[in-house]
């Protein structure tokens, strides 16, 4: 993926993460998971496992979007370094 593609993906990811409805949905999900965590019995290993998996998926989903932004930042820094090298190589 080139830096322009990475920048476009980062813009889209930022739009999602900055969206009020998305933030509201993520907060509602977090609250729901927290309530379920408090209600599940310590002996309910299947329920505990399902909650852990749900929490992991939630964090992976958000992490995917944040990594898209970071990837664009890294690509931009690499492009700047390449430009600097080419200037000094002349």
Backbone as XML, in Angstrom:
<?xml version="1.0"?>
<chain id="A" units="angstrom">
  <residue number="1" name="UNK">
    <atom name="N" x="0.847" y="-1.174" z="0.000"/>
    <atom name="CA" x="0.000" y="0.000" z="0.000"/>
    <atom name="C" x="0.893" y="1.238" z="0.000"/>
  </residue>
  <residue number="2" name="UNK">
    <atom name="N" x="0.616" y="2.157" z="-0.897"/>
    <atom name="CA" x="1.439" y="3.363" z="-0.940"/>
    <atom name="C" x="0.926" y="4.388" z="0.075"/>
  </residue>
  <residue number="3" name="UNK">
    <atom name="N" x="1.663" y="5.482" z="0.218"/>
    <atom name="CA" x="1.327" y="6.459" z="1.260"/>
    <atom name="C" x="-0.009" y="7.148" z="0.995"/>
  </residue>
  <residue number="4" name="UNK">
    <atom name="N" x="-0.379" y="7.330" z="-0.270"/>
    <atom name="CA" x="-1.669" y="7.955" z="-0.573"/>
    <atom name="C" x="-2.825" y="7.053" z="-0.153"/>
  </residue>
  <residue number="5" name="UNK">
    <atom name="N" x="-2.679" y="5.759" z="-0.415"/>
    <atom name="CA" x="-3.714" y="4.807" z="0.000"/>
    <atom name="C" x="-3.805" y="4.767" z="1.525"/>
  </residue>
  <residue number="6" name="UNK">
    <atom name="N" x="-2.658" y="4.757" z="2.175"/>
    <atom name="CA" x="-2.635" y="4.734" z="3.641"/>
    <atom name="C" x="-3.299" y="5.988" z="4.202"/>
  </residue>
  <residue number="7" name="UNK">
    <atom name="N" x="-3.049" y="7.131" z="3.567"/>
    <atom name="CA" x="-3.661" y="8.385" z="4.024"/>
    <atom name="C" x="-5.178" y="8.353" z="3.849"/>
  </residue>
  <residue number="8" name="UNK">
    <atom name="N" x="-5.646" y="7.807" z="2.739"/>
    <atom name="CA" x="-7.096" y="7.709" z="2.518"/>
    <atom name="C" x="-7.737" y="6.791" z="3.559"/>
  </residue>
  <residue number="9" name="UNK">
    <atom name="N" x="-7.075" y="5.652" z="3.832"/>
    <atom name="CA" x="-7.593" y="4.725" z="4.847"/>
    <atom name="C" x="-7.615" y="5.393" z="6.221"/>
  </residue>
  <residue number="10" name="UNK">
    <atom name="N" x="-6.577" y="6.158" z="6.518"/>
    <atom name="CA" x="-6.504" y="6.850" z="7.809"/>
    <atom name="C" x="-7.624" y="7.873" z="7.924"/>
  </residue>
  <residue number="11" name="UNK">
    <atom name="N" x="-7.897" y="8.605" z="6.849"/>
    <atom name="CA" x="-8.984" y="9.585" z="6.868"/>
    <atom name="C" x="-10.318" y="8.903" z="7.146"/>
  </residue>
  <residue number="12" name="UNK">
    <atom name="N" x="-10.551" y="7.773" z="6.489"/>
    <atom name="CA" x="-11.793" y="7.030" z="6.706"/>
    <atom name="C" x="-11.876" y="6.512" z="8.139"/>
  </residue>
  <residue number="13" name="UNK">
    <atom name="N" x="-10.755" y="6.007" z="8.645"/>
    <atom name="CA" x="-10.728" y="5.495" z="10.022"/>
    <atom name="C" x="-10.992" y="6.622" z="11.015"/>
  </residue>
  <residue number="14" name="UNK">
    <atom name="N" x="-10.393" y="7.797" z="10.778"/>
    <atom name="CA" x="-10.616" y="8.945" z="11.651"/>
    <atom name="C" x="-12.086" y="9.366" z="11.638"/>
  </residue>
  <residue number="15" name="UNK">
    <atom name="N" x="-12.685" y="9.342" z="10.442"/>
    <atom name="CA" x="-14.095" y="9.721" z="10.329"/>
    <atom name="C" x="-14.963" y="8.785" z="11.174"/>
  </residue>
  <residue number="16" name="UNK">
    <atom name="N" x="-14.638" y="7.511" z="11.152"/>
    <atom name="CA" x="-15.404" y="6.540" z="11.945"/>
    <atom name="C" x="-15.177" y="6.773" z="13.433"/>
  </residue>
  <residue number="17" name="UNK">
    <atom name="N" x="-13.916" y="6.870" z="13.829"/>
    <atom name="CA" x="-13.606" y="7.032" z="15.254"/>
    <atom name="C" x="-14.127" y="8.355" z="15.812"/>
  </residue>
  <residue number="18" name="UNK">
    <atom name="N" x="-14.183" y="9.392" z="14.972"/>
    <atom name="CA" x="-14.658" y="10.698" z="15.419"/>
    <atom name="C" x="-16.177" y="10.836" z="15.337"/>
  </residue>
  <residue number="19" name="UNK">
    <atom name="N" x="-16.839" y="9.867" z="14.746"/>
    <atom name="CA" x="-18.284" y="9.923" z="14.574"/>
    <atom name="C" x="-18.978" y="9.763" z="15.926"/>
  </residue>
  <residue number="20" name="UNK">
    <atom name="N" x="-19.891" y="10.687" z="16.237"/>
    <atom name="CA" x="-20.582" y="10.670" z="17.533"/>
    <atom name="C" x="-21.403" y="9.399" z="17.733"/>
  </residue>
  <residue number="21" name="UNK">
    <atom name="N" x="-22.071" y="8.957" z="16.691"/>
    <atom name="CA" x="-22.896" y="7.760" z="16.809"/>
    <atom name="C" x="-22.024" y="6.522" z="17.047"/>
  </residue>
  <residue number="22" name="UNK">
    <atom name="N" x="-20.877" y="6.469" z="16.368"/>
    <atom name="CA" x="-19.954" y="5.355" z="16.587"/>
    <atom name="C" x="-19.469" y="5.363" z="18.039"/>
  </residue>
  <residue number="23" name="UNK">
    <atom name="N" x="-19.092" y="6.537" z="18.536"/>
    <atom name="CA" x="-18.618" y="6.644" z="19.925"/>
    <atom name="C" x="-19.712" y="6.229" z="20.893"/>
  </residue>
  <residue number="24" name="UNK">
    <atom name="N" x="-20.937" y="6.642" z="20.608"/>
    <atom name="CA" x="-22.066" y="6.267" z="21.455"/>
    <atom name="C" x="-22.286" y="4.752" z="21.440"/>
  </residue>
  <residue number="25" name="UNK">
    <atom name="N" x="-22.174" y="4.157" z="20.267"/>
    <atom name="CA" x="-22.342" y="2.708" z="20.148"/>
    <atom name="C" x="-21.241" y="1.963" z="20.905"/>
  </residue>
  <residue number="26" name="UNK">
    <atom name="N" x="-20.013" y="2.439" z="20.791"/>
    <atom name="CA" x="-18.909" y="1.777" z="21.494"/>
    <atom name="C" x="-19.074" y="1.911" z="23.005"/>
  </residue>
  <residue number="27" name="UNK">
    <atom name="N" x="-19.514" y="3.076" z="23.465"/>
    <atom name="CA" x="-19.755" y="3.264" z="24.896"/>
    <atom name="C" x="-20.874" y="2.355" z="25.384"/>
  </residue>
  <residue number="28" name="UNK">
    <atom name="N" x="-21.930" y="2.237" z="24.576"/>
    <atom name="CA" x="-23.037" y="1.348" z="24.954"/>
    <atom name="C" x="-22.559" y="-0.100" z="25.016"/>
  </residue>
  <residue number="29" name="UNK">
    <atom name="N" x="-21.727" y="-0.486" z="24.071"/>
    <atom name="CA" x="-21.172" y="-1.838" z="24.082"/>
    <atom name="C" x="-20.320" y="-2.059" z="25.323"/>
  </residue>
  <residue number="30" name="UNK">
    <atom name="N" x="-19.469" y="-1.091" z="25.637"/>
    <atom name="CA" x="-18.624" y="-1.201" z="26.832"/>
    <atom name="C" x="-19.465" y="-1.338" z="28.095"/>
  </residue>
  <residue number="31" name="UNK">
    <atom name="N" x="-20.504" y="-0.521" z="28.197"/>
    <atom name="CA" x="-21.377" y="-0.579" z="29.375"/>
    <atom name="C" x="-22.097" y="-1.925" z="29.460"/>
  </residue>
  <residue number="32" name="UNK">
    <atom name="N" x="-22.550" y="-2.422" z="28.319"/>
    <atom name="CA" x="-23.223" y="-3.717" z="28.295"/>
    <atom name="C" x="-22.279" y="-4.833" z="28.734"/>
  </residue>
  <residue number="33" name="UNK">
    <atom name="N" x="-21.063" y="-4.800" z="28.223"/>
    <atom name="CA" x="-20.081" y="-5.817" z="28.600"/>
    <atom name="C" x="-19.751" y="-5.726" z="30.090"/>
  </residue>
  <residue number="34" name="UNK">
    <atom name="N" x="-19.662" y="-4.500" z="30.590"/>
    <atom name="CA" x="-19.375" y="-4.306" z="32.017"/>
    <atom name="C" x="-20.506" y="-4.868" z="32.876"/>
  </residue>
  <residue number="35" name="UNK">
    <atom name="N" x="-21.754" y="-4.580" z="32.485"/>
    <atom name="CA" x="-22.909" y="-5.113" z="33.235"/>
    <atom name="C" x="-22.917" y="-6.636" z="33.214"/>
  </residue>
  <residue number="36" name="UNK">
    <atom name="N" x="-22.663" y="-7.191" z="32.038"/>
    <atom name="CA" x="-22.646" y="-8.648" z="31.928"/>
    <atom name="C" x="-21.526" y="-9.250" z="32.767"/>
  </residue>
  <residue number="37" name="UNK">
    <atom name="N" x="-20.388" y="-8.572" z="32.792"/>
    <atom name="CA" x="-19.252" y="-9.057" z="33.587"/>
    <atom name="C" x="-19.630" y="-9.122" z="35.060"/>
  </residue>
  <residue number="38" name="UNK">
    <atom name="N" x="-20.379" y="-8.122" z="35.527"/>
    <atom name="CA" x="-20.792" y="-8.093" z="36.933"/>
    <atom name="C" x="-21.866" y="-9.128" z="37.243"/>
  </residue>
  <residue number="39" name="UNK">
    <atom name="N" x="-22.636" y="-9.516" z="36.230"/>
    <atom name="CA" x="-23.734" y="-10.445" z="36.454"/>
    <atom name="C" x="-23.340" y="-11.907" z="36.285"/>
  </residue>
  <residue number="40" name="UNK">
    <atom name="N" x="-22.299" y="-12.174" z="35.530"/>
    <atom name="CA" x="-21.935" y="-13.568" z="35.285"/>
    <atom name="C" x="-21.347" y="-14.175" z="36.571"/>
  </residue>
  <residue number="41" name="UNK">
    <atom name="N" x="-21.752" y="-15.381" z="36.843"/>
    <atom name="CA" x="-21.287" y="-16.054" z="38.052"/>
    <atom name="C" x="-19.844" y="-16.524" z="37.864"/>
  </residue>
  <residue number="42" name="UNK">
    <atom name="N" x="-19.066" y="-16.488" z="38.923"/>
    <atom name="CA" x="-17.677" y="-16.946" z="38.836"/>
    <atom name="C" x="-17.555" y="-18.401" z="38.384"/>
  </residue>
  <residue number="43" name="UNK">
    <atom name="N" x="-18.577" y="-19.190" z="38.646"/>
    <atom name="CA" x="-18.536" y="-20.605" z="38.257"/>
    <atom name="C" x="-18.961" y="-20.829" z="36.807"/>
  </residue>
  <residue number="44" name="UNK">
    <atom name="N" x="-19.489" y="-19.781" z="36.166"/>
    <atom name="CA" x="-19.946" y="-19.885" z="34.770"/>
    <atom name="C" x="-18.763" y="-19.641" z="33.830"/>
  </residue>
  <residue number="45" name="UNK">
    <atom name="N" x="-17.949" y="-20.674" z="33.654"/>
    <atom name="CA" x="-16.747" y="-20.509" z="32.827"/>
    <atom name="C" x="-17.092" y="-20.249" z="31.363"/>
  </residue>
  <residue number="46" name="UNK">
    <atom name="N" x="-18.165" y="-20.845" z="30.879"/>
    <atom name="CA" x="-18.562" y="-20.599" z="29.485"/>
    <atom name="C" x="-18.984" y="-19.134" z="29.303"/>
  </residue>
  <residue number="47" name="UNK">
    <atom name="N" x="-19.748" y="-18.625" z="30.235"/>
    <atom name="CA" x="-20.164" y="-17.224" z="30.180"/>
    <atom name="C" x="-18.975" y="-16.282" z="30.286"/>
  </residue>
  <residue number="48" name="UNK">
    <atom name="N" x="-18.054" y="-16.603" z="31.194"/>
    <atom name="CA" x="-16.833" y="-15.795" z="31.350"/>
    <atom name="C" x="-16.033" y="-15.785" z="30.046"/>
  </residue>
  <residue number="49" name="UNK">
    <atom name="N" x="-15.897" y="-16.952" z="29.446"/>
    <atom name="CA" x="-15.128" y="-17.069" z="28.200"/>
    <atom name="C" x="-15.772" y="-16.259" z="27.085"/>
  </residue>
  <residue number="50" name="UNK">
    <atom name="N" x="-17.096" y="-16.332" z="26.976"/>
    <atom name="CA" x="-17.798" y="-15.569" z="25.942"/>
    <atom name="C" x="-17.610" y="-14.065" z="26.136"/>
  </residue>
  <residue number="51" name="UNK">
    <atom name="N" x="-17.645" y="-13.614" z="27.376"/>
    <atom name="CA" x="-17.433" y="-12.185" z="27.645"/>
    <atom name="C" x="-16.016" y="-11.765" z="27.290"/>
  </residue>
  <residue number="52" name="UNK">
    <atom name="N" x="-15.062" y="-12.589" z="27.631"/>
    <atom name="CA" x="-13.665" y="-12.278" z="27.299"/>
    <atom name="C" x="-13.503" y="-12.178" z="25.785"/>
  </residue>
  <residue number="53" name="UNK">
    <atom name="N" x="-14.082" y="-13.121" z="25.065"/>
    <atom name="CA" x="-14.003" y="-13.086" z="23.601"/>
    <atom name="C" x="-14.677" y="-11.842" z="23.033"/>
  </residue>
  <residue number="54" name="UNK">
    <atom name="N" x="-15.834" y="-11.480" z="23.578"/>
    <atom name="CA" x="-16.537" y="-10.280" z="23.113"/>
    <atom name="C" x="-15.699" y="-9.028" z="23.358"/>
  </residue>
  <residue number="55" name="UNK">
    <atom name="N" x="-15.075" y="-8.945" z="24.520"/>
    <atom name="CA" x="-14.221" y="-7.795" z="24.834"/>
    <atom name="C" x="-13.003" y="-7.749" z="23.917"/>
  </residue>
  <residue number="56" name="UNK">
    <atom name="N" x="-12.422" y="-8.901" z="23.638"/>
    <atom name="CA" x="-11.266" y="-8.946" z="22.748"/>
    <atom name="C" x="-11.640" y="-8.507" z="21.331"/>
  </residue>
  <residue number="57" name="UNK">
    <atom name="N" x="-12.786" y="-8.975" z="20.860"/>
    <atom name="CA" x="-13.239" y="-8.585" z="19.515"/>
    <atom name="C" x="-13.507" y="-7.089" z="19.462"/>
  </residue>
  <residue number="58" name="UNK">
    <atom name="N" x="-14.127" y="-6.554" z="20.488"/>
    <atom name="CA" x="-14.395" y="-5.112" z="20.532"/>
    <atom name="C" x="-13.093" y="-4.320" z="20.433"/>
  </residue>
  <residue number="59" name="UNK">
    <atom name="N" x="-12.077" y="-4.725" z="21.189"/>
    <atom name="CA" x="-10.799" y="-4.020" z="21.177"/>
    <atom name="C" x="-10.037" y="-4.242" z="19.863"/>
  </residue>
  <residue number="60" name="UNK">
    <atom name="N" x="-10.170" y="-5.406" z="19.276"/>
    <atom name="CA" x="-9.540" y="-5.651" z="17.974"/>
    <atom name="C" x="-10.161" y="-4.773" z="16.902"/>
  </residue>
  <residue number="61" name="UNK">
    <atom name="N" x="-11.459" y="-4.597" z="16.960"/>
    <atom name="CA" x="-12.170" y="-3.764" z="15.995"/>
    <atom name="C" x="-11.668" y="-2.324" z="16.059"/>
  </residue>
  <residue number="62" name="UNK">
    <atom name="N" x="-11.627" y="-1.772" z="17.260"/>
    <atom name="CA" x="-11.139" y="-0.399" z="17.417"/>
    <atom name="C" x="-9.655" y="-0.317" z="17.080"/>
  </residue>
  <residue number="63" name="UNK">
    <atom name="N" x="-8.907" y="-1.331" z="17.469"/>
    <atom name="CA" x="-7.475" y="-1.354" z="17.172"/>
    <atom name="C" x="-7.187" y="-1.353" z="15.685"/>
  </residue>
  <residue number="64" name="UNK">
    <atom name="N" x="-8.026" y="-2.033" z="14.913"/>
    <atom name="CA" x="-7.867" y="-2.054" z="13.465"/>
    <atom name="C" x="-7.946" y="-0.636" z="12.904"/>
  </residue>
  <residue number="65" name="UNK">
    <atom name="N" x="-8.912" y="0.125" z="13.370"/>
    <atom name="CA" x="-9.072" y="1.503" z="12.896"/>
    <atom name="C" x="-7.892" y="2.376" z="13.341"/>
  </residue>
  <residue number="66" name="UNK">
    <atom name="N" x="-7.477" y="2.211" z="14.566"/>
    <atom name="CA" x="-6.341" y="3.012" z="15.074"/>
    <atom name="C" x="-5.039" y="2.657" z="14.349"/>
  </residue>
  <residue number="67" name="UNK">
    <atom name="N" x="-4.873" y="1.380" z="14.009"/>
    <atom name="CA" x="-3.671" y="0.981" z="13.261"/>
    <atom name="C" x="-3.664" y="1.576" z="11.856"/>
  </residue>
  <residue number="68" name="UNK">
    <atom name="N" x="-4.831" y="1.731" z="11.259"/>
    <atom name="CA" x="-4.908" y="2.358" z="9.937"/>
    <atom name="C" x="-4.384" y="3.788" z="10.009"/>
  </residue>
  <residue number="69" name="UNK">
    <atom name="N" x="-4.702" y="4.476" z="11.088"/>
    <atom name="CA" x="-4.207" y="5.844" z="11.280"/>
    <atom name="C" x="-2.707" y="5.827" z="11.515"/>
  </residue>
  <residue number="70" name="UNK">
    <atom name="N" x="-2.233" y="4.909" z="12.344"/>
    <atom name="CA" x="-0.801" y="4.815" z="12.628"/>
    <atom name="C" x="-0.012" y="4.434" z="11.381"/>
  </residue>
  <residue number="71" name="UNK">
    <atom name="N" x="-0.566" y="3.539" z="10.580"/>
    <atom name="CA" x="0.115" y="3.135" z="9.350"/>
    <atom name="C" x="0.330" y="4.327" z="8.431"/>
  </residue>
  <residue number="72" name="UNK">
    <atom name="N" x="-0.657" y="5.206" z="8.348"/>
    <atom name="CA" x="-0.534" y="6.400" z="7.510"/>
    <atom name="C" x="0.522" y="7.337" z="8.071"/>
  </residue>
  <residue number="73" name="UNK">
    <atom name="N" x="0.579" y="7.447" z="9.391"/>
    <atom name="CA" x="1.583" y="8.301" z="10.016"/>
    <atom name="C" x="2.984" y="7.766" z="9.740"/>
  </residue>
  <residue number="74" name="UNK">
    <atom name="N" x="3.142" y="6.452" z="9.831"/>
    <atom name="CA" x="4.440" y="5.829" z="9.551"/>
    <atom name="C" x="4.805" y="6.029" z="8.081"/>
  </residue>
  <residue number="75" name="UNK">
    <atom name="N" x="3.841" y="5.831" z="7.189"/>
    <atom name="CA" x="4.094" y="6.008" z="5.755"/>
    <atom name="C" x="4.500" y="7.447" z="5.455"/>
  </residue>
  <residue number="76" name="UNK">
    <atom name="N" x="3.861" y="8.397" z="6.119"/>
    <atom name="CA" x="4.198" y="9.805" z="5.917"/>
    <atom name="C" x="5.615" y="10.103" z="6.401"/>
  </residue>
  <residue number="77" name="UNK">
    <atom name="N" x="5.985" y="9.556" z="7.561"/>
    <atom name="CA" x="7.339" y="9.758" z="8.075"/>
    <atom name="C" x="8.377" y="9.133" z="7.153"/>
  </residue>
  <residue number="78" name="UNK">
    <atom name="N" x="8.070" y="7.958" z="6.619"/>
    <atom name="CA" x="8.993" y="7.308" z="5.697"/>
    <atom name="C" x="9.158" y="8.121" z="4.426"/>
  </residue>
  <residue number="79" name="UNK">
    <atom name="N" x="8.071" y="8.695" z="3.936"/>
    <atom name="CA" x="8.131" y="9.528" z="2.739"/>
    <atom name="C" x="8.985" y="10.760" z="2.991"/>
  </residue>
  <residue number="80" name="UNK">
    <atom name="N" x="8.830" y="11.375" z="4.144"/>
    <atom name="CA" x="9.643" y="12.550" z="4.502"/>
    <atom name="C" x="11.116" y="12.167" z="4.569"/>
  </residue>
  <residue number="81" name="UNK">
    <atom name="N" x="11.417" y="11.009" z="5.171"/>
    <atom name="CA" x="12.812" y="10.560" z="5.255"/>
    <atom name="C" x="13.391" y="10.306" z="3.866"/>
  </residue>
  <residue number="82" name="UNK">
    <atom name="N" x="12.604" y="9.705" z="2.997"/>
    <atom name="CA" x="13.074" y="9.446" z="1.633"/>
    <atom name="C" x="13.351" y="10.757" z="0.905"/>
  </residue>
  <residue number="83" name="UNK">
    <atom name="N" x="12.477" y="11.740" z="1.098"/>
    <atom name="CA" x="12.671" y="13.036" z="0.460"/>
    <atom name="C" x="13.930" y="13.710" z="0.981"/>
  </residue>
  <residue number="84" name="UNK">
    <atom name="N" x="14.157" y="13.610" z="2.267"/>
    <atom name="CA" x="15.369" y="14.213" z="2.859"/>
    <atom name="C" x="16.626" y="13.532" z="2.329"/>
  </residue>
  <residue number="85" name="UNK">
    <atom name="N" x="16.574" y="12.196" z="2.235"/>
    <atom name="CA" x="17.727" y="11.452" z="1.706"/>
    <atom name="C" x="18.022" y="11.853" z="0.273"/>
  </residue>
  <residue number="86" name="UNK">
    <atom name="N" x="16.980" y="12.016" z="-0.514"/>
    <atom name="CA" x="17.202" y="12.364" z="-1.912"/>
    <atom name="C" x="17.768" y="13.770" z="-2.048"/>
  </residue>
  <residue number="87" name="UNK">
    <atom name="N" x="17.390" y="14.671" z="-1.140"/>
    <atom name="CA" x="17.937" y="16.021" z="-1.167"/>
    <atom name="C" x="19.423" y="15.991" z="-0.821"/>
  </residue>
  <residue number="88" name="UNK">
    <atom name="N" x="19.790" y="15.213" z="0.201"/>
    <atom name="CA" x="21.182" y="15.142" z="0.620"/>
    <atom name="C" x="22.033" y="14.304" z="-0.320"/>
  </residue>
  <residue number="89" name="UNK">
    <atom name="N" x="21.428" y="13.450" z="-1.094"/>
    <atom name="CA" x="22.172" y="12.602" z="-2.031"/>
    <atom name="C" x="22.596" y="13.368" z="-3.274"/>
  </residue>
  <residue number="90" name="UNK">
    <atom name="N" x="22.031" y="14.514" z="-3.493"/>
    <atom name="CA" x="22.361" y="15.303" z="-4.702"/>
    <atom name="C" x="23.711" y="15.918" z="-4.652"/>
  </residue>
</chain>
